[in-house]
Structures are given as structure tokens and as C-alpha cells.
Amino acid sequence: MSGAAVIIGASGGIGGAFRTLLEEEGAFAPVHGFARSFTGANHIDLLDEASIAAAAAHVARGPAPALIFVATGLLHEGDRGPEKALRDVDPDWLARSYAVNAIGPLLVAKHFLPLMPRTGRTVFAALSARVGSISDNRLGGWHGYRASKAALNMLVRTLAIEEKRRNDRSILVTLHPGTVDTALSRPFQANVPDGRLFDPERAAMQLLDVIEALKPTDSGKLLDYQGEEIPF
């Protein structure tokens, strides 16, 4: 691939490390980083479609993006976190989980996918989670996070089918990065086995390796950090 790269969520642990890695490798130019905490042209808020459209317009002024990486996600916020049981379900928290984890990335796709080339290999990748796999759910709980990530997986698969009609070498995937030492996972790291908690830099390298090895036949899949498919 050649062209620009776009990282949504570039202020986070994985997104920031991924941006640094791409800049160091020099395979993409320019490397655009957007985040809610950024100001000016690099600001984006997944809950504000106008800001997503403005970010896409900024990218459209330069080389077409061959890689778009959505490194965002919501698991806990303030005193709210993943539900342990049905009694903990709150409709407002469910709606916010869907807005950030599923609808936000879909709006990114709405505004950024049309900027990608119509020919040649392109990749749109969004961070998901193994707990978003319905068939892999053995523990229950975490209703909003599980369901919103499952929705993201379905949305990206649907987009993959649609995008094939525009560019038959396009690849759209969701990626499970493993448990990464970031603010998102920090309250839940106590039971992570030795050697399975990755620092953001290692996670970024693993994900880039997966992205570089993707083939058009992988489009629509949920893959882990080793490139193994996780059934929906």
C-alpha cells in the first residue's frame, strides 16, 4: 500500500503507539492522527458527526488514504463500567456504549471510505474485542460492551460486502488486540496470565503485522493479534 494513513483515536495507548510506528516506518505519508482531545484540524469526536465530516474533509485535501485504523473504544467511564449482571443494565449507558463502540466507527466509515482509492489494496481496520464474539461468550456479563462490539463486527462485515463493489481489493476487518496495558483495560488486569498483558508498542507492532499480511479474502473478518480468525 502507498498513500496516506489515518488513525482515529491517536491519543490513546494503542492508537498513539500505532501512529508513532507508522511514522517511524515511513511507508505512509502523511500519517494523520485524530482524537477527541486534539484541537484544530486534528480534532474528532465520534459522538459528533460534524467533527467526523470535518476531519475527512481535512484528509481529502491531500493524498488518498490507503489505511484507516479506528483505535477507539469505551469500556468504563467515571463510575460506570461493564455490567456484571442483568440488574446492572442501564439504558443510558447501553446507548453510550453503542454510540462510541459501534455507531462512531460506522460514521467514520461513512465519511472516510469514499476517500480511499477505487483500485489497489486498501485496509480499513477497527479495534474490536474477543468478548464481542457471540459464539465465544462463555461467562456472560458485560452486556453493553459485548453487544456493542458484536454490532461493530457485523457493521464492518456489512461494509466489507458493500465496499467490494467499489474496489475488489479493499479489506475491512475488526481486530482483537489482546489485553493491552492502557487506561481501558487497567481496572481489569488482575487476572491476566503472565505474558499476556501487552504494552501498547508491542500491541501496535502485532496489529501492524496482521494488517500487512491481510488478503482481500480476509475482508469482513474479526481477527486476533496473531492473525487468527475469531468466529462471530
N, C-alpha and C positions, 0 to 999 in steps of 0.2 A: 504494500500500500504506500501511496505517497499523497501528500496534501496536508491539510490542517488536522489537528486533533482537538476535541472538545471534552473537557472534564466538568461535569456538573457535580457540585459538592466538593470543590477543590480545597476547602478549608478544613475538611475532616481528615481523620488519620489515614484512611486508605486513599481517598481522593487526592490529598496533598502529596502523599508518597508516590502515587501513580503519576501525578503531574511532574514531579521532580525527576522521576525515572525517564519519562518521555523526553524531557528537556535535555537530560544528560546523554541519552542515546542519539538524539538528533535526527530520528527517522521521520518526524513530522514537523512541519513548520507552516504557520506558527502553532504553538500549543496554547489554546485558550482555557483559562480556568475561571469558573463561575461559582459563586456561593452566596448564600443569603447574607452573610456577614461582610461581604465585599461591597465596596461603594463604586459609584460611577458606572462605566460600561461593563464592568465585571460582576455587577450585582444580579442575582436571580433569586426569586422566591417561588418555590413550587406551588404555593397557595395563591399566587398572583399571576394569572396568565399573561397580563400585560407585560410583566417583567421578563417572562419567558420569550415572548414575541420580540421584545427589545433586544434581548441577548442574541437571538437568532439573527435579527437584522444587523447587529454588530459583526457577527461572524460572516454574514453574506457579503460584506464589503471586501473580503479577502479570498484566499484560495478555498476551494470547496473542502469540507471536512470528509476525510476518509474513515475516521474513527470518532465515535461518540461514546463516552463512558459516563454512565449515570451512577455516581457513588454516594447516593443518599439513602436515608432510612430512618425510621422512627420506631424505637422500642420502648423508651421511657422518657418522661419529661416532667420535671418538678416532682410532685408526689404521686404522679401517675406512672404505672408500669404495666407489664403484661399480666393479664388476669390469671389467677391460679385456679379459679373455679367459676361456674356459671353465675354464682351470686355476685361476683365482682364485675360483671359486664355492665358497662355504662355507654349509652348510645352516643354521647358526645365524643368520648374517647375512641369509640369504634370509627366514627366519622372522620376524626382527625387522622387515625391510622390509615384509613383508606385514602384520604386526601394526599398524604405525604408519600405513602409507600406504593400506591397504585395509580391514582389519578395524576399526580405530579409528573412521574416519568412518562405517562401517556401524553400529557401536554407537551413535554419536551420532544417526544417523537413527532407530534403533530406539527411543531414549528421547525424542527431541525432536520428530520428525514428528507424533506423536499430540497434541502441544500446539498445533500450528498450526490455524488456523480451517478449518472444513469448507466454507466459502464464501469467494469473493473471491480475488484474486490473491495467491499466496504464492510465495516463492522459497527453495529450498534449494540452495546452491552450494558446491562443494568444489574446492579447488585441485588441479589435476592437472598434466600436462605434455605437451608435444608428443611427447616421446620415449615416452609411453605409447600412442601410436598404432601399431598393428601395421603398417598399410599404409604409414606414413611412415618405417619403420625401414630406413635405408639404410647405417648404419655398424656395427650390431651392438654388442656390449659392453653394459655397464651392465645386466646381466641382471636383478638384483633390483629395481632402481628402475623399469626399463621394465615388467617384468611386474606389479609391484605397482600401478603407476599404470594399466596396462591393466585390471587387476582392478577398480580403483576405478571406472573408466569404465563397465565392464559392470555393476557393482553399482548405480551411480546410474541407469543406464538401466533396470534391472530395477525399482528403487524407483519410478521415474517412472511406469511402467506400473501398478504397484500403487496408487500414490497418486492416480492419475486416478480410481480407483473411489471414493475418499473425497471428493475435491474436483477437479472437472473443470477448474479454473483454476489448479491447482498447477503449479509449474515446478521441475524438478530438473535441474541441469546440473553438469558439471565444466568448469573454466576453466583455460586456459593463460595465465599472466600475462606470458609473455616472460621474459627473463633480468633478474632484479631484483637490485640490489646489497644482498644480505643474506648472513648467515653461511652459508646453504645453498649459494649459488652462488659464493661468494668464491674457493674454490680452482680454479674452472673458468672464470674470466672472461677469461683471457689472449687467447683467440681470438674474443671477442665483437666484431662490427663496430662501428665508430663510430656513435653514436646509437642503438644497440640495447641498451644497458645502462641500465635504468630505475632511478631512485631509488624507494624504497618509496612515497613520497607520490604520485608520478606513476602508479605501478602501481595504487595504490588508486583513484585517480580514473578510470583507464581501466576497471578492473573494475566500478566502480560504474556507469559509463556503459553498459557491456554489460548489467549486471543490470537497470537501469532500462528498457532497450529490449527486454527479453525478452518473448516472447509464449508462450502456452500450447503452441503448435506447436513451440517450441524445446525442450520438456521431453525429457530423455534424451540431449541432445547434448553433445559436447565442443566448446567454443568458445574461440577465442583472444581476446587482449586488444582486438582490433578488432571482435569480434563475428562473425568468420568461422568457419564450422564446419570442424573438423578431422576427417576420416574416421577411423573406428576401424580 
